[in-house]
């Protein structure tokens, strides 16, 4: 057999192999089962519409995502809601948002203000909210973590030392001056009634805020013996019917807050705490020191812990049944078609 023939035969075999490879590859592509992509972790919430009697925020019915117009943002008819937003509690935040919209008679009049950490990925948080609530009127605000962290003393639980836990103390500084009243909500709750009723809580006698108050709680336990043994400190509560109150649900008059410079008053107690330990529980005690006995009451039903954690662990408590319907988390292995 000549060398020329062997060379031609070898070339032919190489070409055949290449053709077979291409054919097999194309066939494999053609018969492969289409690969489904895992969906976003949260479902899209339905759109909620105003009742006929709701006042308009603007003179037009133009829809704006994220409320870019001053008319919408500063309207006297707007209901302002503030929450913190981070990846650790985003599931709770989504449920809280949905519950607010679901029970509101004027959901399109609600403006959400989300405070995020300076170290957070703002684009991811923004996209998560906008994907599940494409019609939501919302804004993001960045908290200066470094400045706040410098005021925080270690507490009995490290989770309480996160600067974002102190965001409620800075709402009056973060939000525009035209926002004069706000409802602050923690991420681990749901509303089961119209938020307009909460906004309408009367703040008589120049009260700055309203919150759920629990006068049966042992108020002295929120402060150390060092605090109570020092007359100049313990007299802080003289002539005040001081009770524990829940800072996770608050109606705040931001105009009165700014006039009284209450952020500075809270920071002064935080600075004292760094010099002498007068409390143990993070961001709550400074609020009690400034406002306990000076607030308007709000009716509330609440439970301890995070409902999504108990549900995932198959250890729900009775109140979790109220939270579960607002959980937007998609089931595991949920696929888009």
ABEGO torsion letter per residue (X at the ends): XBAAAAAAAAAAAAAAAAAAAAAAAAAAAAABBBBBBBBBABBBBBBBBBBAABBBABABABBBBGGABAAAAABAABBBBBBBBBAAAAAAAAAAAAAAAAABABAAABBBBBBBBAABBAAAAAAAAAAABAABBBBBBBBBAAAAAAABBBBABAAAABAAAAAAAAAAAABBAABABBBBBBAABBBABBAAAAAABBBBGGBABBBBBBAABBAAAABBAAAAABAAAAAAABGBBBBBBBAABBBBBAAAAAAAGAAAAAAAAAAAAAABBABABEAAAAAAAAABGABBBBBBBBBBEBAAAAAAAGBBBAAAAAAAAABABBBBGBBBX
